[in-house]
Amino acid sequence: MSTKKGIKINQLLQSQPSGTVFLSSWLVDHGYSHDLLKRYRSSNWLTSIGSGAMIRTGDKVGYEGALYSLQQLAGLSVHLGGKSALTVQGRAHYLDLNVQRLYLFCEKHGTLPSWFMTYDWGYKIRAVYTSFLPYNVGLISIPHKTFTLKVASPERAILECLYLTPKVHSLIECYEVLEGMNNLRPKQVQFLLEKCTSVKVKRLFLYMAEKANHRWLDYVDTDRIDLGSGKRAFVKEGGVYNSRYKITVPKELEA
């Protein structure tokens, strides 16, 4: 291999942190032709993991490295959210014991590439396309090996959990998680609840936080939060009605 070619492949391999995915679209935009990338694969420098996606040959890449590339290289509005975000931050320890599942929250009209959705990351991927919260609020960066990922903050993540109730998560399960969240930031809670468009999420969150007797709730101005009108029921029969938040919840939760 000539010196020039050696410099080119070294520049490519060093352009992204180890453990991440290279995207053909990003590489082409940065001066690597499709023919050149094909030669790199033939020479065993790169290994394809799906259409438009490659990794360093021999590199161990988890979902984290793929998510990094979606966020940083593809510029997609996607983040680790809900219970997955709480788990990686050490706030939920008993979730999905039999089936490991990742919850990724994406912009309502977005889409994730097929290479990401079909590759075996060792987890079942659940992509949630929604706009009940603005995408760019309530996110934090967490380190992972040689790079960082954007994930939902605890305040946003619990709202995302409630967004998926009762079809995905039970109300009891969400309450048990929220019950242990005794150090949420009131300003973040206030901000997110004012931005949230889901009446269900807002009512359930305030009901559960009040039931858990969290001190931080004293610093949240509920008068500034639009709780909508009308009643909401989360059980088909045998529930208990809470008149303050106009919701019907399971007996087990109210007990």
Buried (B, 14 or more C-beta within 10 A) or exposed (E): EEEEEEEBBEEBBEBBBBBBBBBBEBBBEEEBEEEBBEBBBEEEBBBBBBEBBBBBEEBEBBBBBBBBBBBBBBEBBBBBBBBBBBBBBEBBEEBBEEEEBBBBBBBEEEEBBEBBEEBEBEBEBBBBBBEBBEBEBBBBEBEBEEBBBBBBBBBBBBBBBBBBBBEBBBBEBBBBBBBEBEEBBBEBBBBBBEBBEBBBBBBBBBBBBBBBEBEBBEEBEEEEBEBEEEEBEBBEEEBBEBEEBBBBBBEBBEE
